[in-house]
Amino acid sequence: MNKTDTTMQKTQLIDRILGRKAGMASTETALPASTHPKNRARIPDAYTRFDRHPGYEKMLVPKAASERLGIANPFFRVHDGVAGAITRIQDREYINFSNYNYLGLTGHPAVNQAAKAAIDRYGTSASASRLVAGERPVQRKLEEALANVYEVDDCIVFVSGHATNVSTIGYLFGPKDLVIHDSLIHNSVLQGIQLSGATRRSFQHNDTNALNQILAEIRGQFERVLIVVEGLYSMDGDICDLPPLIEIKRRHKAFLMVDEAHSLGVLGKTGKGIREHFDIQGKDVDIWMGTLSKTLAGCGGYIAGERALVEHLKYAAPGFVYSVGVAPSLAAASLEALRIMQKEPERVTRLQAQGQQFLEAMHSLGINTGLAQGYAVIPAIIGSSLKAARLSNQFFEAGINVQPIIHPAVEEKAARLRFFLSFLHTDQHISYTREVTKKLMGNR
């Protein structure tokens, strides 16, 4: 059987699953006769159509299955207003567990005012790359403030958190290097490694012994080595064991990068993240990465570390050099959010207490929360994408907005509902959610 026949068979199978009529379009197209004889071929029509792209067709199959089972699509619901502990969808209020407003600073009056003042002074956009068109004071003030939080030399802010990892790893490392990462690392890190051309290895989640063993065996085969972990894992809600990671990176002469997207504002007595949680010096980690869109109420990402690292990225990283600078209004919002976080540590204290309370509530019902440690991110493992989607809709009907995380974002057996806790959630919110969970999942 040739490749064209295989493609046609797959197309026919997907047509049956999706209920499409066979022969809706030609399956192949002949090239013009004028084409050189050597290059004449019959090209499957699927190669010329986005609706026949294998990724799109793969996405349609579970969607069609959900529709046949009467499961409404829980994604892309339209919210009206600030994404806090309460959200409004189609004129109804819902308890909201599906946003990263950890310290309740998105929508905070002082944060809003800072953004408005920046708009009045600078407009809505930086309008060009900071390298070629210059900077605004508020952009540098934010970077300096973040560097101070980590007690390192400097910081650089990118316009996207995802692009921060992609561009930084993709630029700094190459084919002669190794990037080794926790098995549960974020997609942005994987994309950065792919772009870099470096060799990629993973180690079992939070298994520092496995990491050490892998490096002992293969470190000598590479020039630069980068170890990448997350401070707080966004799917599972547990934290990395930072002290032994620092020892390992020193032992094997590697760089260590910690993604703090979900741990800044969540971990540590005053919210300064995994470094404060373990009482680690900022310079003990080579690359600190984080985002502005969670605790810091803005949008973008940052890299903090030694001056040579930051200057190098500012002058050469494609995601910074060839991209517009972060909007002054967003920089101002994040700067004010950072100030409030440091001025009001009781927000962090309450968030941590609410996370522990929620985790205990789930455990009291026998819910499988996986690896969660009660730090703002708490999954309820369902083990089936369809069941997770159905449960999400049932919670929605009960006035609770919690999103399912389904395959391929996680393994099918790890499909889940993912609850994000906020400083703004009340004891009543948690109590009501516990009762609804008991009703919907009590027999599990």
VENLIN-V287601 format. One record per residue. N is the residue number from 1. RES is the residue in three letters. PSI is psi in degrees with one decimal (999 if undefined). Layout:
N_RES_PSI / N_RES_PSI
This chain:
1_MET_127.6 / 2_ASN_175.5 / 3_LYS_-37.9 / 4_THR_-42.7 / 5_ASP_-41.1 / 6_THR_-43.3 / 7_THR_-41.9 / 8_MET_-40.3 / 9_GLN_-42.5 / 10_LYS_-41.0 / 11_THR_-44.2 / 12_GLN_-38.2 / 13_LEU_-45.3 / 14_ILE_-37.2 / 15_ASP_-42.5 / 16_ARG_-43.0 / 17_ILE_-40.7 / 18_LEU_-2.7 / 19_GLY_24.3 / 20_ARG_147.0 / 21_LYS_137.2 / 22_ALA_144.6 / 23_GLY_21.7 / 24_MET_-28.3 / 25_ALA_155.9 / 26_SER_141.1 / 27_THR_-8.6 / 28_GLU_158.7 / 29_THR_130.9 / 30_ALA_138.0 / 31_LEU_156.8 / 32_PRO_146.5 / 33_ALA_-24.0 / 34_SER_-12.0 / 35_THR_144.9 / 36_HIS_135.5 / 37_PRO_-35.1 / 38_LYS_-27.6 / 39_ASN_-1.0 / 40_ARG_131.8 / 41_ALA_162.6 / 42_ARG_111.2 / 43_ILE_123.6 / 44_PRO_136.7 / 45_ASP_-27.8 / 46_ALA_-26.2 / 47_TYR_-5.8 / 48_THR_8.1 / 49_ARG_133.7 / 50_PHE_-30.4 / 51_ASP_-6.2 / 52_ARG_7.1 / 53_HIS_132.6 / 54_PRO_-34.6 / 55_GLY_-40.1 / 56_TYR_-43.7 / 57_GLU_-36.4 / 58_LYS_-37.4 / 59_MET_-33.5 / 60_LEU_-28.1 / 61_VAL_-54.6 / 62_PRO_-29.9 / 63_LYS_-43.3 / 64_ALA_-39.0 / 65_ALA_-41.3 / 66_SER_-42.1 / 67_GLU_-38.9 / 68_ARG_-28.4 / 69_LEU_2.7 / 70_GLY_25.3 / 71_ILE_115.3 / 72_ALA_150.7 / 73_ASN_116.8 / 74_PRO_0.1 / 75_PHE_158.3 / 76_PHE_31.5 / 77_ARG_145.6 / 78_VAL_120.6 / 79_HIS_146.8 / 80_ASP_115.7 / 81_GLY_-171.8 / 82_VAL_139.7 / 83_ALA_89.2 / 84_GLY_-149.6 / 85_ALA_-22.8 / 86_ILE_137.7 / 87_THR_156.7 / 88_ARG_123.9 / 89_ILE_120.0 / 90_GLN_51.1 / 91_ASP_18.6 / 92_ARG_140.9 / 93_GLU_142.0 / 94_TYR_143.7 / 95_ILE_128.3 / 96_ASN_118.3 / 97_PHE_26.7 / 98_SER_43.0 / 99_ASN_168.1 / 100_TYR_24.7 / 101_ASN_63.4 / 102_TYR_-44.4 / 103_LEU_11.9 / 104_GLY_27.8 / 105_LEU_-16.4 / 106_THR_121.7 / 107_GLY_-4.7 / 108_HIS_135.1 / 109_PRO_-41.3 / 110_ALA_-35.8 / 111_VAL_-44.1 / 112_ASN_-43.5 / 113_GLN_-38.4 / 114_ALA_-41.5 / 115_ALA_-42.2 / 116_LYS_-41.3 / 117_ALA_-37.8 / 118_ALA_-37.2 / 119_ILE_-44.4 / 120_ASP_-33.6 / 121_ARG_-39.2 / 122_TYR_-7.7 / 123_GLY_-171.5 / 124_THR_-9.8 / 125_SER_149.9 / 126_ALA_-21.7 / 127_SER_-5.1 / 128_ALA_171.6 / 129_SER_139.3 / 130_ARG_-28.8 / 131_LEU_-44.9 / 132_VAL_-22.7 / 133_ALA_3.1 / 134_GLY_178.7 / 135_GLU_170.2 / 136_ARG_144.7 / 137_PRO_-37.0 / 138_VAL_-29.2 / 139_GLN_-45.5 / 140_ARG_-36.3 / 141_LYS_-39.5 / 142_LEU_-45.4 / 143_GLU_-40.6 / 144_GLU_-39.8 / 145_ALA_-39.6 / 146_LEU_-40.6 / 147_ALA_-38.3 / 148_ASN_-36.9 / 149_VAL_-40.0 / 150_TYR_-6.0 / 151_GLU_48.6 / 152_VAL_177.9 / 153_ASP_-45.6 / 154_ASP_177.8 / 155_CYS_151.3 / 156_ILE_134.7 / 157_VAL_127.2 / 158_PHE_166.0 / 159_VAL_-9.2 / 160_SER_135.7 / 161_GLY_-46.4 / 162_HIS_-45.8 / 163_ALA_-24.1 / 164_THR_-48.3 / 165_ASN_-44.2 / 166_VAL_-49.3 / 167_SER_-40.0 / 168_THR_-51.4 / 169_ILE_-41.6 / 170_GLY_-31.6 / 171_TYR_-42.8 / 172_LEU_-22.8 / 173_PHE_156.9 / 174_GLY_-168.3 / 175_PRO_-21.6 / 176_LYS_2.6 / 177_ASP_169.1 / 178_LEU_133.3 / 179_VAL_119.5 / 180_ILE_132.0 / 181_HIS_158.6 / 182_ASP_143.9 / 183_SER_-18.6 / 184_LEU_21.9 / 185_ILE_157.0 / 186_HIS_152.6 / 187_ASN_-36.6 / 188_SER_-33.6 / 189_VAL_-43.4 / 190_LEU_-40.3 / 191_GLN_-38.2 / 192_GLY_-40.8 / 193_ILE_-43.9 / 194_GLN_-43.4 / 195_LEU_-36.4 / 196_SER_-30.9 / 197_GLY_4.0 / 198_ALA_158.2 / 199_THR_138.0 / 200_ARG_133.6 / 201_ARG_150.8 / 202_SER_156.8 / 203_PHE_152.4 / 204_GLN_142.2 / 205_HIS_122.7 / 206_ASN_21.5 / 207_ASP_89.4 / 208_THR_-26.1 / 209_ASN_-41.1 / 210_ALA_-41.4 / 211_LEU_-47.7 / 212_ASN_-40.0 / 213_GLN_-42.5 / 214_ILE_-45.9 / 215_LEU_-35.3 / 216_ALA_-31.9 / 217_GLU_-36.1 / 218_ILE_-3.6 / 219_ARG_-40.4 / 220_GLY_-10.4 / 221_GLN_-7.2 / 222_PHE_160.8 / 223_GLU_-84.1 / 224_ARG_145.5 / 225_VAL_132.6 / 226_LEU_129.1 / 227_ILE_129.4 / 228_VAL_128.5 / 229_VAL_171.0 / 230_GLU_147.2 / 231_GLY_-55.0 / 232_LEU_122.8 / 233_TYR_123.3 / 234_SER_-18.2 / 235_MET_-29.5 / 236_ASP_-18.7 / 237_GLY_19.6 / 238_ASP_170.3 / 239_ILE_158.7 / 240_CYS_157.2 / 241_ASP_90.3 / 242_LEU_-43.3 / 243_PRO_-49.0 / 244_PRO_-27.2 / 245_LEU_-38.7 / 246_ILE_-41.6 / 247_GLU_-42.1 / 248_ILE_-42.8 / 249_LYS_-34.1 / 250_ARG_-42.3 / 251_ARG_-38.6 / 252_HIS_11.7 / 253_LYS_57.6 / 254_ALA_165.8 / 255_PHE_149.0 / 256_LEU_127.1 / 257_MET_128.8 / 258_VAL_121.4 / 259_ASP_111.5 / 260_GLU_24.0 / 261_ALA_-43.0 / 262_HIS_1.4 / 263_SER_-23.4 / 264_LEU_128.8 / 265_GLY_-12.1 / 266_VAL_-42.8 / 267_LEU_155.4 / 268_GLY_156.1 / 269_LYS_-35.7 / 270_THR_14.8 / 271_GLY_10.8 / 272_LYS_10.7 / 273_GLY_-163.1 / 274_ILE_-29.6 / 275_ARG_-46.5 / 276_GLU_-36.6 / 277_HIS_-42.2 / 278_PHE_1.7 / 279_ASP_54.9 / 280_ILE_143.1 / 281_GLN_140.8 / 282_GLY_-36.9 / 283_LYS_-3.2 / 284_ASP_-17.0 / 285_VAL_135.6 / 286_ASP_-40.3 / 287_ILE_115.3 / 288_TRP_125.5 / 289_MET_145.3 / 290_GLY_176.7 / 291_THR_160.5 / 292_LEU_-9.2 / 293_SER_-6.5 / 294_LYS_-101.3 / 295_THR_-35.2 / 296_LEU_10.5 / 297_ALA_27.4 / 298_GLY_-138.0 / 299_CYS_129.7 / 300_GLY_-174.3 / 301_GLY_168.2 / 302_TYR_155.9 / 303_ILE_127.7 / 304_ALA_143.3 / 305_GLY_-153.1 / 306_GLU_159.5 / 307_ARG_-40.0 / 308_ALA_-39.7 / 309_LEU_-49.4 / 310_VAL_-44.8 / 311_GLU_-40.3 / 312_HIS_-47.8 / 313_LEU_-38.6 / 314_LYS_-32.4 / 315_TYR_-9.9 / 316_ALA_-22.6 / 317_ALA_120.9 / 318_PRO_-37.7 / 319_GLY_-11.1 / 320_PHE_-49.7 / 321_VAL_-40.9 / 322_TYR_16.8 / 323_SER_151.5 / 324_VAL_150.0 / 325_GLY_160.0 / 326_VAL_138.4 / 327_ALA_133.4 / 328_PRO_-34.6 / 329_SER_-38.2 / 330_LEU_-39.0 / 331_ALA_-41.2 / 332_ALA_-40.7 / 333_ALA_-45.8 / 334_SER_-36.6 / 335_LEU_-43.4 / 336_GLU_-38.7 / 337_ALA_-41.4 / 338_LEU_-40.0 / 339_ARG_-43.2 / 340_ILE_-42.0 / 341_MET_-43.5 / 342_GLN_-30.2 / 343_LYS_-25.3 / 344_GLU_68.8 / 345_PRO_-15.1 / 346_GLU_-23.8 / 347_ARG_-43.8 / 348_VAL_-43.9 / 349_THR_-44.4 / 350_ARG_-42.0 / 351_LEU_-45.1 / 352_GLN_-37.6 / 353_ALA_-40.4 / 354_GLN_-37.6 / 355_GLY_-43.0 / 356_GLN_-39.5 / 357_GLN_-41.6 / 358_PHE_-43.1 / 359_LEU_-43.7 / 360_GLU_-37.0 / 361_ALA_-42.1 / 362_MET_-41.8 / 363_HIS_-34.7 / 364_SER_-20.5 / 365_LEU_0.5 / 366_GLY_20.0 / 367_ILE_136.5 / 368_ASN_105.4 / 369_THR_14.4 / 370_GLY_-126.9 / 371_LEU_2.6 / 372_ALA_140.2 / 373_GLN_7.8 / 374_GLY_22.4 / 375_TYR_73.9 / 376_ALA_-29.0 / 377_VAL_116.1 / 378_ILE_111.9 / 379_PRO_154.4 / 380_ALA_105.1 / 381_ILE_124.6 / 382_ILE_-39.4 / 383_GLY_7.2 / 384_SER_128.7 / 385_SER_-43.1 / 386_LEU_-41.3 / 387_LYS_-38.1 / 388_ALA_-42.1 / 389_ALA_-41.6 / 390_ARG_-44.2 / 391_LEU_-39.1 / 392_SER_-42.8 / 393_ASN_-35.0 / 394_GLN_-39.3 / 395_PHE_-39.5 / 396_PHE_-42.9 / 397_GLU_-27.6 / 398_ALA_4.5 / 399_GLY_22.1 / 400_ILE_126.2 / 401_ASN_105.0 / 402_VAL_130.1 / 403_GLN_147.0 / 404_PRO_146.1 / 405_ILE_115.2 / 406_ILE_169.9 / 407_HIS_136.8 / 408_PRO_6.8 / 409_ALA_-34.1 / 410_VAL_166.1 / 411_GLU_150.0 / 412_GLU_-42.1 / 413_LYS_-11.6 / 414_ALA_9.4 / 415_ALA_144.1 / 416_ARG_167.9 / 417_LEU_140.8 / 418_ARG_118.0 / 419_PHE_125.7 / 420_PHE_125.4 / 421_LEU_150.7 / 422_SER_153.4 / 423_PHE_-28.8 / 424_LEU_-15.8 / 425_HIS_137.0 / 426_THR_169.3 / 427_ASP_-35.1 / 428_GLN_-39.1 / 429_HIS_-45.2 / 430_ILE_-40.8 / 431_SER_-44.5 / 432_TYR_-42.2 / 433_THR_-36.8 / 434_ARG_-42.3 / 435_GLU_-40.1 / 436_VAL_-40.6 / 437_THR_-42.1 / 438_LYS_-41.2 / 439_LYS_-42.7 / 440_LEU_-28.9 / 441_MET_10.4 / 442_GLY_-23.7 / 443_ASN_2.9 / 444_ARG_999
